[in-house]
Amino acid sequence: MKDHARAEKKTAARRGLSRAEKEAAAEQDVLAKMAEMPDADRILAERIHEIVKTAAPDLAPKLWYGMPAYARDGKVVCHFQSADKFKSRYATLGFSDQAALDDGTMWPTSYALSELTAPTQEHISTLLKKAAS
């Protein structure tokens, strides 16, 4: 409830700001949320953030259910889910139905992340480019 009330205050305060100012403020919210994460999740989230900015620069960062997410025209395309928040053994990179990842009649919509190796980062970059297309 407190988080929801805080978010409502932020939204009200941002009325009247330019689109660029709103996007910059949303990115600061995402970075602040990442800074609160335990080291393992924070490192993954920050790296995912950089990959998204490089591979899909048209996606705008925003908080979605208290987690970093990236949206096109206000609709979430992908999100990072902290392992710590849900007491899971791995973090998750998830994609919504807005992501253009369709592949036949069945395809994955989320991926478990335990570390980001070079091949994993390349795969994520490819997925993000496709999802944002």
Buried (B, 14 or more C-beta within 10 A) or exposed (E): EEEEEEEEEEEEEEEEEEEEEBBEBBBEBBBEBBEEBEEBBBBBBBBBBEBBBEBBEEBBBBBBEBBBBBBBEEEBBBBBBBBBBEEEEBBBBBBBEBBEBEEEEEEEEEBEBEEBEEEBBEEBBEBBEBBBE
